[in-house]
Amino acid sequence: MANAVKAIKRQEMGFKKTSKVFEVPRSTHKDKINSKETNVEKLTNTRLGRKPEMPYKFEEEIVS
């Protein structure tokens, strides 16, 4: 993902080509590029989805 965003920002490839090469939807690339975040690594390392309800260390204590 980071390489795709960098390629678009350097204008080496467009949205359509990066979506085919890196197998990521065009809408995702557009969302990342249009974001206010300027740091590419921080932009692409965000976790998606819901956060776990219980931290993992508590789950391990309950199981044992």
CHARMM internal coordinates of N, CA and C (Angstrom, degrees):
IC EDIT
DIST 1 N 1 CA 1.4393
DIST 1 CA 1 C 1.5211
ANGL 1 N 1 CA 1 C 110.34
DIST 1 C 2 N 1.3258
ANGL 1 CA 1 C 2 N 117.14
DIHE 1 N 1 CA 1 C 2 N -42.48
DIST 2 N 2 CA 1.4683
ANGL 1 C 2 N 2 CA 120.10
DIHE 1 CA 1 C 2 N 2 CA -178.58
DIST 2 CA 2 C 1.5211
ANGL 2 N 2 CA 2 C 110.31
DIHE 1 C 2 N 2 CA 2 C -63.01
DIST 2 C 3 N 1.3260
ANGL 2 CA 2 C 3 N 116.70
DIHE 2 N 2 CA 2 C 3 N -40.01
DIST 3 N 3 CA 1.4677
ANGL 2 C 3 N 3 CA 119.86
DIHE 2 CA 2 C 3 N 3 CA 178.98
DIST 3 CA 3 C 1.5187
ANGL 3 N 3 CA 3 C 111.75
DIHE 2 C 3 N 3 CA 3 C -64.81
DIST 3 C 4 N 1.3079
ANGL 3 CA 3 C 4 N 117.31
DIHE 3 N 3 CA 3 C 4 N -36.12
DIST 4 N 4 CA 1.4611
ANGL 3 C 4 N 4 CA 121.43
DIHE 3 CA 3 C 4 N 4 CA 178.71
DIST 4 CA 4 C 1.5282
ANGL 4 N 4 CA 4 C 110.79
DIHE 3 C 4 N 4 CA 4 C -66.41
DIST 4 C 5 N 1.3190
ANGL 4 CA 4 C 5 N 116.55
DIHE 4 N 4 CA 4 C 5 N -43.76
DIST 5 N 5 CA 1.4633
ANGL 4 C 5 N 5 CA 120.46
DIHE 4 CA 4 C 5 N 5 CA 179.68
DIST 5 CA 5 C 1.5270
ANGL 5 N 5 CA 5 C 110.30
DIHE 4 C 5 N 5 CA 5 C -65.08
DIST 5 C 6 N 1.3355
ANGL 5 CA 5 C 6 N 116.07
DIHE 5 N 5 CA 5 C 6 N -41.87
DIST 6 N 6 CA 1.4652
ANGL 5 C 6 N 6 CA 119.86
DIHE 5 CA 5 C 6 N 6 CA 178.40
DIST 6 CA 6 C 1.5200
ANGL 6 N 6 CA 6 C 111.16
DIHE 5 C 6 N 6 CA 6 C -63.07
DIST 6 C 7 N 1.3391
ANGL 6 CA 6 C 7 N 117.71
DIHE 6 N 6 CA 6 C 7 N -40.52
DIST 7 N 7 CA 1.4664
ANGL 6 C 7 N 7 CA 121.38
DIHE 6 CA 6 C 7 N 7 CA 179.89
DIST 7 CA 7 C 1.5250
ANGL 7 N 7 CA 7 C 111.04
DIHE 6 C 7 N 7 CA 7 C -64.44
DIST 7 C 8 N 1.3018
ANGL 7 CA 7 C 8 N 117.15
DIHE 7 N 7 CA 7 C 8 N -37.78
DIST 8 N 8 CA 1.4682
ANGL 7 C 8 N 8 CA 120.41
DIHE 7 CA 7 C 8 N 8 CA 178.89
DIST 8 CA 8 C 1.5274
ANGL 8 N 8 CA 8 C 109.95
DIHE 7 C 8 N 8 CA 8 C -70.25
DIST 8 C 9 N 1.3354
ANGL 8 CA 8 C 9 N 117.23
DIHE 8 N 8 CA 8 C 9 N -42.70
DIST 9 N 9 CA 1.4625
ANGL 8 C 9 N 9 CA 120.21
DIHE 8 CA 8 C 9 N 9 CA -178.84
DIST 9 CA 9 C 1.5260
ANGL 9 N 9 CA 9 C 111.66
DIHE 8 C 9 N 9 CA 9 C -66.10
DIST 9 C 10 N 1.3380
ANGL 9 CA 9 C 10 N 117.88
DIHE 9 N 9 CA 9 C 10 N -33.58
DIST 10 N 10 CA 1.4614
ANGL 9 C 10 N 10 CA 121.54
DIHE 9 CA 9 C 10 N 10 CA 177.50
DIST 10 CA 10 C 1.5230
ANGL 10 N 10 CA 10 C 112.44
DIHE 9 C 10 N 10 CA 10 C -81.65
DIST 10 C 11 N 1.3188
ANGL 10 CA 10 C 11 N 116.06
DIHE 10 N 10 CA 10 C 11 N -3.72
DIST 11 N 11 CA 1.4636
ANGL 10 C 11 N 11 CA 124.54
DIHE 10 CA 10 C 11 N 11 CA -178.78
DIST 11 CA 11 C 1.5335
ANGL 11 N 11 CA 11 C 111.88
DIHE 10 C 11 N 11 CA 11 C 61.05
DIST 11 C 12 N 1.3421
ANGL 11 CA 11 C 12 N 116.33
DIHE 11 N 11 CA 11 C 12 N 34.38
DIST 12 N 12 CA 1.4568
ANGL 11 C 12 N 12 CA 121.53
DIHE 11 CA 11 C 12 N 12 CA 174.00
DIST 12 CA 12 C 1.5233
ANGL 12 N 12 CA 12 C 110.86
DIHE 11 C 12 N 12 CA 12 C -80.02
DIST 12 C 13 N 1.3291
ANGL 12 CA 12 C 13 N 115.98
DIHE 12 N 12 CA 12 C 13 N -34.16
DIST 13 N 13 CA 1.4565
ANGL 12 C 13 N 13 CA 122.58
DIHE 12 CA 12 C 13 N 13 CA 179.83
DIST 13 CA 13 C 1.5217
ANGL 13 N 13 CA 13 C 108.45
DIHE 12 C 13 N 13 CA 13 C -138.85
DIST 13 C 14 N 1.3135
ANGL 13 CA 13 C 14 N 114.90
DIHE 13 N 13 CA 13 C 14 N 160.79
DIST 14 N 14 CA 1.4568
ANGL 13 C 14 N 14 CA 120.37
DIHE 13 CA 13 C 14 N 14 CA 174.68
DIST 14 CA 14 C 1.5193
ANGL 14 N 14 CA 14 C 110.46
DIHE 13 C 14 N 14 CA 14 C -96.14
DIST 14 C 15 N 1.3234
ANGL 14 CA 14 C 15 N 115.31
DIHE 14 N 14 CA 14 C 15 N -177.71
DIST 15 N 15 CA 1.4551
ANGL 14 C 15 N 15 CA 120.77
DIHE 14 CA 14 C 15 N 15 CA -179.20
DIST 15 CA 15 C 1.5278
ANGL 15 N 15 CA 15 C 111.75
DIHE 14 C 15 N 15 CA 15 C -63.52
DIST 15 C 16 N 1.3203
ANGL 15 CA 15 C 16 N 116.26
DIHE 15 N 15 CA 15 C 16 N -40.99
DIST 16 N 16 CA 1.4648
ANGL 15 C 16 N 16 CA 120.18
DIHE 15 CA 15 C 16 N 16 CA -176.03
DIST 16 CA 16 C 1.5309
ANGL 16 N 16 CA 16 C 111.36
DIHE 15 C 16 N 16 CA 16 C -66.72
DIST 16 C 17 N 1.3252
ANGL 16 CA 16 C 17 N 116.61
DIHE 16 N 16 CA 16 C 17 N -43.22
DIST 17 N 17 CA 1.4600
ANGL 16 C 17 N 17 CA 119.62
DIHE 16 CA 16 C 17 N 17 CA -178.47
DIST 17 CA 17 C 1.5320
ANGL 17 N 17 CA 17 C 111.40
DIHE 16 C 17 N 17 CA 17 C -70.29
DIST 17 C 18 N 1.3257
ANGL 17 CA 17 C 18 N 117.25
DIHE 17 N 17 CA 17 C 18 N -40.94
DIST 18 N 18 CA 1.4644
ANGL 17 C 18 N 18 CA 118.67
DIHE 17 CA 17 C 18 N 18 CA 179.21
DIST 18 CA 18 C 1.5256
ANGL 18 N 18 CA 18 C 111.50
DIHE 17 C 18 N 18 CA 18 C -66.43
DIST 18 C 19 N 1.3254
ANGL 18 CA 18 C 19 N 116.72
DIHE 18 N 18 CA 18 C 19 N -32.13
DIST 19 N 19 CA 1.4658
ANGL 18 C 19 N 19 CA 118.34
DIHE 18 CA 18 C 19 N 19 CA 178.42
DIST 19 CA 19 C 1.5226
ANGL 19 N 19 CA 19 C 110.92
DIHE 18 C 19 N 19 CA 19 C -67.00
DIST 19 C 20 N 1.3236
ANGL 19 CA 19 C 20 N 117.17
DIHE 19 N 19 CA 19 C 20 N -33.59
DIST 20 N 20 CA 1.4697
ANGL 19 C 20 N 20 CA 119.90
DIHE 19 CA 19 C 20 N 20 CA 177.51
DIST 20 CA 20 C 1.5188
ANGL 20 N 20 CA 20 C 111.60
DIHE 19 C 20 N 20 CA 20 C -76.93
DIST 20 C 21 N 1.3340
ANGL 20 CA 20 C 21 N 117.49
DIHE 20 N 20 CA 20 C 21 N -44.53
DIST 21 N 21 CA 1.4577
ANGL 20 C 21 N 21 CA 121.55
DIHE 20 CA 20 C 21 N 21 CA -175.58
DIST 21 CA 21 C 1.5337
ANGL 21 N 21 CA 21 C 111.34
DIHE 20 C 21 N 21 CA 21 C -68.46
DIST 21 C 22 N 1.3338
ANGL 21 CA 21 C 22 N 116.84
DIHE 21 N 21 CA 21 C 22 N -46.27
DIST 22 N 22 CA 1.4579
ANGL 21 C 22 N 22 CA 120.92
DIHE 21 CA 21 C 22 N 22 CA -175.61
DIST 22 CA 22 C 1.5191
ANGL 22 N 22 CA 22 C 113.00
DIHE 21 C 22 N 22 CA 22 C -96.01
DIST 22 C 23 N 1.3238
ANGL 22 CA 22 C 23 N 117.86
DIHE 22 N 22 CA 22 C 23 N -1.38
DIST 23 N 23 CA 1.4635
ANGL 22 C 23 N 23 CA 124.38
DIHE 22 CA 22 C 23 N 23 CA 177.19
DIST 23 CA 23 C 1.5313
ANGL 23 N 23 CA 23 C 112.74
DIHE 22 C 23 N 23 CA 23 C 55.52
DIST 23 C 24 N 1.3238
ANGL 23 CA 23 C 24 N 114.73
DIHE 23 N 23 CA 23 C 24 N 48.57
DIST 24 N 24 CA 1.4647
ANGL 23 C 24 N 24 CA 122.03
DIHE 23 CA 23 C 24 N 24 CA 176.56
DIST 24 CA 24 C 1.5270
ANGL 24 N 24 CA 24 C 106.78
DIHE 23 C 24 N 24 CA 24 C -128.14
DIST 24 C 25 N 1.3319
ANGL 24 CA 24 C 25 N 118.67
DIHE 24 N 24 CA 24 C 25 N 137.38
DIST 25 N 25 CA 1.4627
ANGL 24 C 25 N 25 CA 120.31
DIHE 24 CA 24 C 25 N 25 CA -178.42
DIST 25 CA 25 C 1.5328
ANGL 25 N 25 CA 25 C 112.86
DIHE 24 C 25 N 25 CA 25 C -58.26
DIST 25 C 26 N 1.3311
ANGL 25 CA 25 C 26 N 114.98
DIHE 25 N 25 CA 25 C 26 N 147.12
DIST 26 N 26 CA 1.4623
ANGL 25 C 26 N 26 CA 120.98
DIHE 25 CA 25 C 26 N 26 CA 179.56
DIST 26 CA 26 C 1.5206
ANGL 26 N 26 CA 26 C 111.77
DIHE 25 C 26 N 26 CA 26 C -59.48
DIST 26 C 27 N 1.3085
ANGL 26 CA 26 C 27 N 116.53
DIHE 26 N 26 CA 26 C 27 N -38.65
DIST 27 N 27 CA 1.4658
ANGL 26 C 27 N 27 CA 119.65
DIHE 26 CA 26 C 27 N 27 CA -178.53
DIST 27 CA 27 C 1.5249
ANGL 27 N 27 CA 27 C 111.20
DIHE 26 C 27 N 27 CA 27 C -62.30
DIST 27 C 28 N 1.3306
ANGL 27 CA 27 C 28 N 117.53
DIHE 27 N 27 CA 27 C 28 N -34.29
DIST 28 N 28 CA 1.4597
ANGL 27 C 28 N 28 CA 120.84
DIHE 27 CA 27 C 28 N 28 CA 177.79
DIST 28 CA 28 C 1.5172
ANGL 28 N 28 CA 28 C 110.33
DIHE 27 C 28 N 28 CA 28 C -66.07
DIST 28 C 29 N 1.3416
ANGL 28 CA 28 C 29 N 116.45
DIHE 28 N 28 CA 28 C 29 N -44.10
DIST 29 N 29 CA 1.4660
ANGL 28 C 29 N 29 CA 120.46
DIHE 28 CA 28 C 29 N 29 CA 177.38
DIST 29 CA 29 C 1.5193
ANGL 29 N 29 CA 29 C 110.69
DIHE 28 C 29 N 29 CA 29 C -60.20
DIST 29 C 30 N 1.3209
ANGL 29 CA 29 C 30 N 116.85
DIHE 29 N 29 CA 29 C 30 N -44.82
DIST 30 N 30 CA 1.4599
ANGL 29 C 30 N 30 CA 120.17
DIHE 29 CA 29 C 30 N 30 CA -178.92
DIST 30 CA 30 C 1.5231
ANGL 30 N 30 CA 30 C 111.01
DIHE 29 C 30 N 30 CA 30 C -63.44
DIST 30 C 31 N 1.3261
ANGL 30 CA 30 C 31 N 117.10
DIHE 30 N 30 CA 30 C 31 N -39.84
DIST 31 N 31 CA 1.4611
ANGL 30 C 31 N 31 CA 120.36
DIHE 30 CA 30 C 31 N 31 CA 178.61
DIST 31 CA 31 C 1.5262
ANGL 31 N 31 CA 31 C 110.73
DIHE 30 C 31 N 31 CA 31 C -63.06
DIST 31 C 32 N 1.3303
ANGL 31 CA 31 C 32 N 117.11
DIHE 31 N 31 CA 31 C 32 N -42.17
DIST 32 N 32 CA 1.4654
ANGL 31 C 32 N 32 CA 121.08
DIHE 31 CA 31 C 32 N 32 CA -179.62
DIST 32 CA 32 C 1.5253
ANGL 32 N 32 CA 32 C 111.42
DIHE 31 C 32 N 32 CA 32 C -67.43
DIST 32 C 33 N 1.3167
ANGL 32 CA 32 C 33 N 117.74
DIHE 32 N 32 CA 32 C 33 N -41.56
DIST 33 N 33 CA 1.4616
ANGL 32 C 33 N 33 CA 121.75
DIHE 32 CA 32 C 33 N 33 CA -178.82
DIST 33 CA 33 C 1.5253
ANGL 33 N 33 CA 33 C 110.73
DIHE 32 C 33 N 33 CA 33 C -69.41
DIST 33 C 34 N 1.3117
ANGL 33 CA 33 C 34 N 118.19
DIHE 33 N 33 CA 33 C 34 N -39.91
DIST 34 N 34 CA 1.4602
ANGL 33 C 34 N 34 CA 121.79
DIHE 33 CA 33 C 34 N 34 CA -177.59
DIST 34 CA 34 C 1.5263
ANGL 34 N 34 CA 34 C 113.26
DIHE 33 C 34 N 34 CA 34 C -80.60
DIST 34 C 35 N 1.3164
ANGL 34 CA 34 C 35 N 117.46
DIHE 34 N 34 CA 34 C 35 N -2.46
DIST 35 N 35 CA 1.4561
ANGL 34 C 35 N 35 CA 121.41
DIHE 34 CA 34 C 35 N 35 CA 179.42
DIST 35 CA 35 C 1.5329
ANGL 35 N 35 CA 35 C 110.06
DIHE 34 C 35 N 35 CA 35 C -69.16
DIST 35 C 36 N 1.3107
ANGL 35 CA 35 C 36 N 116.68
DIHE 35 N 35 CA 35 C 36 N 155.72
DIST 36 N 36 CA 1.4650
ANGL 35 C 36 N 36 CA 121.20
DIHE 35 CA 35 C 36 N 36 CA 179.23
DIST 36 CA 36 C 1.5239
ANGL 36 N 36 CA 36 C 111.79
DIHE 35 C 36 N 36 CA 36 C -77.09
DIST 36 C 37 N 1.3150
ANGL 36 CA 36 C 37 N 117.82
DIHE 36 N 36 CA 36 C 37 N -15.50
DIST 37 N 37 CA 1.4642
ANGL 36 C 37 N 37 CA 122.48
DIHE 36 CA 36 C 37 N 37 CA -179.38
DIST 37 CA 37 C 1.5250
ANGL 37 N 37 CA 37 C 109.79
DIHE 36 C 37 N 37 CA 37 C -68.28
DIST 37 C 38 N 1.3338
ANGL 37 CA 37 C 38 N 117.35
DIHE 37 N 37 CA 37 C 38 N 132.12
DIST 38 N 38 CA 1.4638
ANGL 37 C 38 N 38 CA 120.85
DIHE 37 CA 37 C 38 N 38 CA -178.88
DIST 38 CA 38 C 1.5245
ANGL 38 N 38 CA 38 C 112.33
DIHE 37 C 38 N 38 CA 38 C -100.68
DIST 38 C 39 N 1.3109
ANGL 38 CA 38 C 39 N 118.56
DIHE 38 N 38 CA 38 C 39 N -23.48
DIST 39 N 39 CA 1.4548
ANGL 38 C 39 N 39 CA 122.26
DIHE 38 CA 38 C 39 N 39 CA 179.48
DIST 39 CA 39 C 1.5246
ANGL 39 N 39 CA 39 C 109.22
DIHE 38 C 39 N 39 CA 39 C -79.22
DIST 39 C 40 N 1.3329
ANGL 39 CA 39 C 40 N 116.93
DIHE 39 N 39 CA 39 C 40 N 116.33
DIST 40 N 40 CA 1.4632
ANGL 39 C 40 N 40 CA 121.89
DIHE 39 CA 39 C 40 N 40 CA -175.18
DIST 40 CA 40 C 1.5157
ANGL 40 N 40 CA 40 C 111.27
DIHE 39 C 40 N 40 CA 40 C -66.21
DIST 40 C 41 N 1.3162
ANGL 40 CA 40 C 41 N 118.03
DIHE 40 N 40 CA 40 C 41 N -40.75
DIST 41 N 41 CA 1.4642
ANGL 40 C 41 N 41 CA 120.79
DIHE 40 CA 40 C 41 N 41 CA -178.42
DIST 41 CA 41 C 1.5306
ANGL 41 N 41 CA 41 C 110.77
DIHE 40 C 41 N 41 CA 41 C -64.98
DIST 41 C 42 N 1.3011
ANGL 41 CA 41 C 42 N 117.03
DIHE 41 N 41 CA 41 C 42 N -42.35
DIST 42 N 42 CA 1.4601
ANGL 41 C 42 N 42 CA 121.06
DIHE 41 CA 41 C 42 N 42 CA 178.85
DIST 42 CA 42 C 1.5258
ANGL 42 N 42 CA 42 C 110.67
DIHE 41 C 42 N 42 CA 42 C -67.67
DIST 42 C 43 N 1.3075
ANGL 42 CA 42 C 43 N 115.82
DIHE 42 N 42 CA 42 C 43 N -34.99
DIST 43 N 43 CA 1.4598
ANGL 42 C 43 N 43 CA 121.90
DIHE 42 CA 42 C 43 N 43 CA -179.09
DIST 43 CA 43 C 1.5205
ANGL 43 N 43 CA 43 C 111.92
DIHE 42 C 43 N 43 CA 43 C -67.59
DIST 43 C 44 N 1.3275
ANGL 43 CA 43 C 44 N 117.63
DIHE 43 N 43 CA 43 C 44 N -39.28
DIST 44 N 44 CA 1.4624
ANGL 43 C 44 N 44 CA 120.79
DIHE 43 CA 43 C 44 N 44 CA -174.39
DIST 44 CA 44 C 1.5248
ANGL 44 N 44 CA 44 C 113.49
DIHE 43 C 44 N 44 CA 44 C -92.08
DIST 44 C 45 N 1.3151
ANGL 44 CA 44 C 45 N 119.05
DIHE 44 N 44 CA 44 C 45 N -9.98
DIST 45 N 45 CA 1.4655
ANGL 44 C 45 N 45 CA 120.88
DIHE 44 CA 44 C 45 N 45 CA -178.54
DIST 45 CA 45 C 1.5199
ANGL 45 N 45 CA 45 C 113.00
DIHE 44 C 45 N 45 CA 45 C -99.16
DIST 45 C 46 N 1.3091
ANGL 45 CA 45 C 46 N 117.54
DIHE 45 N 45 CA 45 C 46 N 19.39
DIST 46 N 46 CA 1.4573
ANGL 45 C 46 N 46 CA 119.74
DIHE 45 CA 45 C 46 N 46 CA 178.17
DIST 46 CA 46 C 1.5175
ANGL 46 N 46 CA 46 C 109.98
DIHE 45 C 46 N 46 CA 46 C -76.82
DIST 46 C 47 N 1.3184
ANGL 46 CA 46 C 47 N 116.08
DIHE 46 N 46 CA 46 C 47 N 141.44
DIST 47 N 47 CA 1.4598
ANGL 46 C 47 N 47 CA 120.86
DIHE 46 CA 46 C 47 N 47 CA 178.24
DIST 47 CA 47 C 1.5163
ANGL 47 N 47 CA 47 C 108.59
DIHE 46 C 47 N 47 CA 47 C -87.60
DIST 47 C 48 N 1.2976
ANGL 47 CA 47 C 48 N 114.86
DIHE 47 N 47 CA 47 C 48 N 137.99
DIST 48 N 48 CA 1.4504
ANGL 47 C 48 N 48 CA 120.70
DIHE 47 CA 47 C 48 N 48 CA 179.54
DIST 48 CA 48 C 1.5216
ANGL 48 N 48 CA 48 C 110.62
DIHE 47 C 48 N 48 CA 48 C -102.61
DIST 48 C 49 N 1.2984
ANGL 48 CA 48 C 49 N 116.44
DIHE 48 N 48 CA 48 C 49 N 161.14
DIST 49 N 49 CA 1.4558
ANGL 48 C 49 N 49 CA 120.99
DIHE 48 CA 48 C 49 N 49 CA 175.48
DIST 49 CA 49 C 1.5182
ANGL 49 N 49 CA 49 C 112.60
DIHE 48 C 49 N 49 CA 49 C 92.98
DIST 49 C 50 N 1.2894
ANGL 49 CA 49 C 50 N 114.32
DIHE 49 N 49 CA 49 C 50 N -175.38
DIST 50 N 50 CA 1.4501
ANGL 49 C 50 N 50 CA 120.71
DIHE 49 CA 49 C 50 N 50 CA -178.90
DIST 50 CA 50 C 1.5178
ANGL 50 N 50 CA 50 C 111.11
DIHE 49 C 50 N 50 CA 50 C -76.91
DIST 50 C 51 N 1.3171
ANGL 50 CA 50 C 51 N 114.92
DIHE 50 N 50 CA 50 C 51 N 151.66
DIST 51 N 51 CA 1.4548
ANGL 50 C 51 N 51 CA 119.95
DIHE 50 CA 50 C 51 N 51 CA 175.23
DIST 51 CA 51 C 1.5231
ANGL 51 N 51 CA 51 C 108.23
DIHE 50 C 51 N 51 CA 51 C -82.68
DIST 51 C 52 N 1.3360
ANGL 51 CA 51 C 52 N 118.43
DIHE 51 N 51 CA 51 C 52 N 148.13
DIST 52 N 52 CA 1.4601
ANGL 51 C 52 N 52 CA 120.21
DIHE 51 CA 51 C 52 N 52 CA 178.81
DIST 52 CA 52 C 1.5278
ANGL 52 N 52 CA 52 C 110.67
DIHE 51 C 52 N 52 CA 52 C -64.32
DIST 52 C 53 N 1.3210
ANGL 52 CA 52 C 53 N 115.60
DIHE 52 N 52 CA 52 C 53 N 145.15
DIST 53 N 53 CA 1.4621
ANGL 52 C 53 N 53 CA 119.97
DIHE 52 CA 52 C 53 N 53 CA -178.35
DIST 53 CA 53 C 1.5151
ANGL 53 N 53 CA 53 C 111.70
DIHE 52 C 53 N 53 CA 53 C -71.08
DIST 53 C 54 N 1.3238
ANGL 53 CA 53 C 54 N 116.45
DIHE 53 N 53 CA 53 C 54 N -33.64
DIST 54 N 54 CA 1.4467
ANGL 53 C 54 N 54 CA 120.81
DIHE 53 CA 53 C 54 N 54 CA -176.64
DIST 54 CA 54 C 1.5347
ANGL 54 N 54 CA 54 C 108.25
DIHE 53 C 54 N 54 CA 54 C -125.73
DIST 54 C 55 N 1.3302
ANGL 54 CA 54 C 55 N 118.29
DIHE 54 N 54 CA 54 C 55 N 132.86
DIST 55 N 55 CA 1.4633
ANGL 54 C 55 N 55 CA 119.96
DIHE 54 CA 54 C 55 N 55 CA 177.74
DIST 55 CA 55 C 1.5243
ANGL 55 N 55 CA 55 C 111.19
DIHE 54 C 55 N 55 CA 55 C -60.28
DIST 55 C 56 N 1.3249
ANGL 55 CA 55 C 56 N 115.75
DIHE 55 N 55 CA 55 C 56 N 151.51
DIST 56 N 56 CA 1.4615
ANGL 55 C 56 N 56 CA 121.16
DIHE 55 CA 55 C 56 N 56 CA -173.96
DIST 56 CA 56 C 1.5191
ANGL 56 N 56 CA 56 C 113.26
DIHE 55 C 56 N 56 CA 56 C -63.44
DIST 56 C 57 N 1.3251
ANGL 56 CA 56 C 57 N 118.89
DIHE 56 N 56 CA 56 C 57 N -34.18
DIST 57 N 57 CA 1.4617
ANGL 56 C 57 N 57 CA 119.19
DIHE 56 CA 56 C 57 N 57 CA -177.87
DIST 57 CA 57 C 1.5304
ANGL 57 N 57 CA 57 C 111.52
DIHE 56 C 57 N 57 CA 57 C -65.83
DIST 57 C 58 N 1.3243
ANGL 57 CA 57 C 58 N 117.28
DIHE 57 N 57 CA 57 C 58 N -32.75
DIST 58 N 58 CA 1.4646
ANGL 57 C 58 N 58 CA 120.29
DIHE 57 CA 57 C 58 N 58 CA 176.55
DIST 58 CA 58 C 1.5273
ANGL 58 N 58 CA 58 C 111.48
DIHE 57 C 58 N 58 CA 58 C -71.98
DIST 58 C 59 N 1.3079
ANGL 58 CA 58 C 59 N 117.14
DIHE 58 N 58 CA 58 C 59 N -33.91
DIST 59 N 59 CA 1.4701
ANGL 58 C 59 N 59 CA 120.04
DIHE 58 CA 58 C 59 N 59 CA 177.09
DIST 59 CA 59 C 1.5147
ANGL 59 N 59 CA 59 C 110.27
DIHE 58 C 59 N 59 CA 59 C -63.22
DIST 59 C 60 N 1.3318
ANGL 59 CA 59 C 60 N 118.10
DIHE 59 N 59 CA 59 C 60 N -41.65
DIST 60 N 60 CA 1.4513
ANGL 59 C 60 N 60 CA 121.64
DIHE 59 CA 59 C 60 N 60 CA -179.83
DIST 60 CA 60 C 1.5253
ANGL 60 N 60 CA 60 C 110.79
DIHE 59 C 60 N 60 CA 60 C -63.48
DIST 60 C 61 N 1.3379
ANGL 60 CA 60 C 61 N 118.06
DIHE 60 N 60 CA 60 C 61 N -38.37
DIST 61 N 61 CA 1.4526
ANGL 60 C 61 N 61 CA 121.09
DIHE 60 CA 60 C 61 N 61 CA 178.32
DIST 61 CA 61 C 1.5121
ANGL 61 N 61 CA 61 C 111.34
DIHE 60 C 61 N 61 CA 61 C -66.22
DIST 61 C 62 N 1.3224
ANGL 61 CA 61 C 62 N 117.46
DIHE 61 N 61 CA 61 C 62 N -39.39
DIST 62 N 62 CA 1.4598
ANGL 61 C 62 N 62 CA 121.34
DIHE 61 CA 61 C 62 N 62 CA -179.39
DIST 62 CA 62 C 1.5211
ANGL 62 N 62 CA 62 C 110.47
DIHE 61 C 62 N 62 CA 62 C -66.86
DIST 62 C 63 N 1.3295
ANGL 62 CA 62 C 63 N 116.91
DIHE 62 N 62 CA 62 C 63 N -42.16
DIST 63 N 63 CA 1.4643
ANGL 62 C 63 N 63 CA 121.25
DIHE 62 CA 62 C 63 N 63 CA -178.11
DIST 63 CA 63 C 1.5114
ANGL 63 N 63 CA 63 C 110.75
DIHE 62 C 63 N 63 CA 63 C -65.89
DIST 63 C 64 N 1.3420
ANGL 63 CA 63 C 64 N 117.64
DIHE 63 N 63 CA 63 C 64 N -41.01
DIST 64 N 64 CA 1.4652
ANGL 63 C 64 N 64 CA 119.83
DIHE 63 CA 63 C 64 N 64 CA -178.99
DIST 64 CA 64 C 1.5116
ANGL 64 N 64 CA 64 C 109.65
DIHE 63 C 64 N 64 CA 64 C -82.78
END
COOR INIT
IC SEED 1 N 1 CA 1 C
IC BUILD
